[in-house]
Amino acid sequence: MVMPLSDAERQKRYRERMEAESVKRYQIMVPQSVAEHVRELTDTLNCTKGELFTRLVEQEYRLVKK
C-alpha cells in the first residue's frame, strides 16, 4: 500500500516540477493598497497573480528596452 504524501512532500514535488519547467518563485511584500489592486486586476482580467506579474513585468521591460 502506498502512503499518502504529506503537505511538505507535495509542496517539495511541486517546487521541483516548477524548477524543472524553468519557473522562478518570488515572494514579495507589497503595501495593502497594491494587494487590493492586484486582487481587483486578477478578478477583472481573470488571471492568476503569477500571470498578472508576468504580464506587467514584460510590459515594463519592453518600455525600458525601446
N, C-alpha and C positions, 0 to 999 in steps of 0.2 A: 504494500500500500504506500502511495506517495503522500508525504506530509505536505500540507498547505504551506505556502511561503508566508513568512512574517511580513509586516509592513515594511520593515527595514530592508529585507531581502528583495521585495518587489520594487522598492524605490531604487535600490542599487542596480537592479537589472534595467530599470527604465533609464537611469542615467548612463549606463554603459551603452544601451541601444542608441540614445541620443548622441553620445560622443562618437559612436561608430558612423552616424549619419552626418557628422560634422556640424552638429548643433551645439552652440556655446550657451551656457547658462549664466545669466546675470541676476544678481539680487541687489536691488536698489531701494533707496528710501526717497520718497517724494513728499512734498507738502500735501496736506489734506485736500486743498483745492485742486491740485493736479490729479490726485487719485479720483476725485469726483468727475473731473473732465475725462479721465481715462474710462471710467465706468460708463459715462454717457456716450462717449465715442464708440466703445466696443458694442454697446447696445444698438446705437444708430447704424453703425456700419456692419453689424452682425459678424464681428470677428473676435478673435482671442486677443489678449493683451500682447502676446508674442507677435501675432500678425500685425497689430497696430504699431508696436515699437519698430518692427522691421520696416514697415511702410514709411514711418516718419523719418527714421534714420536714413533710409535710402533716398528719400526726397531731399533732405538737408545735404546729404553727401553730393548729390547731383548739382545742387545750387552752389556749393563751395568749389567744386571741381570745374565749373564753367570758366 
